[in-house]
Amino acid sequence: MAETLNVIPTKDRKPFYTDSDGGTWRAYSFVEDTVCLQKVENENDFYTVAETFGTFQNQLAAFPAATLHETIVKFHDTPTRYQNFEKAVAEDAMGRAKDVADEIAFVRSREADCHVLVDMLSKNEIPLRVTHNDTKLNNVLIDKTSKKGICVIDLDTVMPGLAAYDFGDSIRFGANDCAEDEPDQNKVHFDLHLFEVFAKGFLSTAGATMSEQEKSSLVWGAKLMTLECGMRFLTDYLEGDHYFRISRPAQNLDRARTQFTLVKGMEAAFADMMRIIQKY
């Protein structure tokens, strides 16, 4: 059974401590005998992570998400990310736009897609939810013995959002067989089987609170979180690599290309992804 992190209050009963340099610190009860994964080692682990993030959604389904602070404003607002991308192309601060014409065209041809989820929310077709917004595998603690998910960690980006954001970011990160900055795009593949493994686990715990339309939005979440991430990498490359840390030239461009290759794989499998979601 999944649990929650428990904040240890300070001596004066505050949830955090501010030191003499203005630094802010929190302490949690230590969760013993657990591990967190850095990559998908087997499908059972991926299922467990999905189950745990689904439980997180389920436990907070009735919480008034709109009352939460927006930690990073418009973090997964894909139309805003697209606007930032176009601004970077127009300004071309590093003179790099001419060398990435294909990547720019790839993003521009999908501008309409960027609006799908925010439009569904504005039409009340899907609900605003409490979302984690960083649903990588290593943000779930897994019991060493039982291999079951214990709790979700790294709660700094918990804020109002869509279930599709959390689901999609996990798929972007885990349902592939490549490094995020793989230079050889022939090595990049979207794994439909791992998509199904995650979908089954996530919906086994979160599905009861979701309408069929919201479940369908999860497929769009997978595609758009991947496209959005690729746009962010490409934007940063055009602006001079000031946001995402790099260890070699063109690393952000390789990151963008990898995300775009995964998007192509998802587009080819889109109908199959919808059928999988409908099964569960």
N, C-alpha and C positions, 0 to 999 in steps of 0.2 A: 504494500500500500504506500502510495506517495505521501510524503510529509512536506512541511514547509520549513524554510529557514527561520530560526528564532533569534531575534535581535536581543542582545544583552544590554540593558539600559545602563547609563552611567550612574555614579553615586547620587547625582541629583535628579535621577529618573528621566534623563533625556535620551532620545534614541541614537544620539551621536555625540562625539567629543571634538571640540575645536582646540587645536594646540596653539602655542604661542606664536607660531609662524602663519597662522590662519588655515592650516591644514585640517581637513575634516576626516574623522575616523569612526568606523563602526565595528562592532564585534558581534559575532554570531556564535551560537553553540556549535562546537565541533561535531561533525557527522563522521563517526568512526567507521572504519572498515569499508570504505567506498573508493571508487576510482572514477575518473572521467576520461572519455575516449577522445583522441585527437583525429581519428579517421574511422570510417566504417571497416571493422575487422571481419564481421560476419553479419548475416541478415538478422539473426536473433537479437544482436545488440541494437541494430537499427530499429527493429520492431519495439524493443524496450524503450528506446529514446522517444519514439513516436507515441507510445502509450503514456509516457510520463508527461510530455507536452500536451497531449490530449486531456489528461487529468487536470493539468493546470487550467486549461480552458474551461473544463466542466465545473471545477470548483468555483470559478469566478463568473460563471454564466449570468448570475443574477445581480452581480455587482454593478452599480451605476458608473459605467466607464467614463462618461462625460465629466464626472467630478474629479478625475485624476489630472494631475499636472502633465502637460505635454513636454516631456524631458528634452527632446530634440524636435523643434517645430518643423512640421511637414517632412518628417524623416522618410516615410514611405509614400509621400505624395508624388506619384510617378509623373504627372503632368509638370509639377514644379521641377523635378529632376530633369525633365526634357527641356524646359526653359533654360535651366542652368547650362545644359549641354549646348544649346543653340547659341547662348551668349559666349561660351568658350570658343565655339567655331568662328563666330563673327569677329571676336577680338584676336584670335590666333596669336596669343602672346609670344609663343616660342617658334612661330613659323612652321608648325608641324602639320597643319591641316592638309596641305597639298599631298602629303605622303600617306594620309589615311582616308582618302576619298571613298574607298569601298566601305570602310567602317562607318563613316558619316552617313553614307547612303543607306546602309543597313538600318541604322537607328531611325532615320527620317521616314523610311518606308513603313515604320511601325508606330508612328506618332499617334494614330487613332487608337491603337491598342492601349497606350499609356493611360487612357481615360476610363477604361472599362470598369475597374473596381471602384474608383471614386464616384463614378456616375451611378453605379449600383447602390452605393451608400446614400448618395444624395436623393435617390428615388425611394429610399427606405426598403429596398429589395433585400438588403442584408443588414444585420445589426452592427452597431458600434460595440466593440468588445474590449476587455482588458487583454492586452497582448504583451508578450515578452520582448519581441523585436530583435532578438539575437539568438535564434534557436539553433545554434550549432550543437553538435554532439557533445562538445566538452562543457556545455552548460547544464548537463544532467549528471547527478551523482548516482552511480550504480553500485549496488551491494556486491562486494567481492565474492561472496559465497553463493547467494541465490541468483545473482546476475539480474536482479530486478531493479527498476528505477526507484530511487529513494526520494529525491526532491530535485526541483529546478533551482539553479543558482544564478548568480550574476544578474541581480534584479534592478540594476541602475536604469535600464531602458524600458521598464514596465510603464506603459502609458496607454491611452486610448488608441485603438487601431482595429484591424480586421483579422479574423481567423485566418484568412488567406495569406496575410503577411507572414505569420508564424509558420504555417504549413509550407508556404512557398520557399521561405528562406532555408528551411531544413532540406527540402528537395534540392535546391540549388547547391547546397553544400555537400549533401550526402549521396545523392542518386547519380553518381558519375564515377568514372574510373581514372581520374586524372588529378594532377596538382592544379591549384588555382591559377598558377602562372606558367602553365605548360607552353613552351614555345612551339612545339610540334602539334598542330591542330589535328593531325591524323591519329593522335593518341587520345583525343577527347571524344567521349561518347556518353550520351544520356542513357541511363540504365532503367528501362521500363519496369523490370522485375523489382528493383529496389524501390521504385516509385510505389508499386503495389504493396510491398512489404510495409512501407511507412504509412500509406493510406489506410491499410487495414488496422495497424496499431493505433493510429491517431483517432480514427473514427470509432474504434472499439470503446474508447473512453469519452470522446467529445461528441460523437455523432448524435446522441440522444437529444442534445440541446440545439441541433441544427436543422433548418428546413432543407428541402431538396435543392432549393436555389442557392443557399449558402454553401452546401456541399459542392455544388458545381463551381462555385467561385474559387474553390481551392485549386482547381486546375489552372485557372487564370492566375492565381497567386504564384504557382510554380513558375509559369512563364514570365510574369511581370517582375517578380523579385529578381529573377536571373537577368532579364533585360535591364532592369533598373541598375543592378550592380555593375553590369557591363558599361552602361552609360556613365556611371560615376567614375569608373576606372578610366574610360576614354576622356571624360571631361578633365580629370586630373592630369592625364598625359598632355592634353592640349594646353593646360594652364601652367605646366612646368613641374608636375609631381610634388605639389606642396602639401597634399593631404595624406595620401597613402604612402607609407614609408617604402622606399625601394632600396635594393641592394645591388642593382645593376641597371644599365640603360635599357629603356624600352620595356621594363618589367610591367608597368601599368598597361602598356599596349598589349602585351601578351595576356595579361589578366582580362582585359576587355575582350580580346579575341576568343579566349576560352569561354567566357560567358555567352558570347554570341553564337559560338558553335553549339553550346548546350541548348540555347533558344531554338536553333534550327532543328535539333533533335526532338525537342518538345513539340514543335509545330508539326513535325512529321508524325508524331505519336499522339496528337491532341485528341483525336476521336477515341483512341484506345484508353487514354487517361480518363476521359469522361465515363467510359463504360466501366472502368475499374472503380471509380468513385461511386457509381450507381449500385455496384454490387454490395457495398458496405454501408 
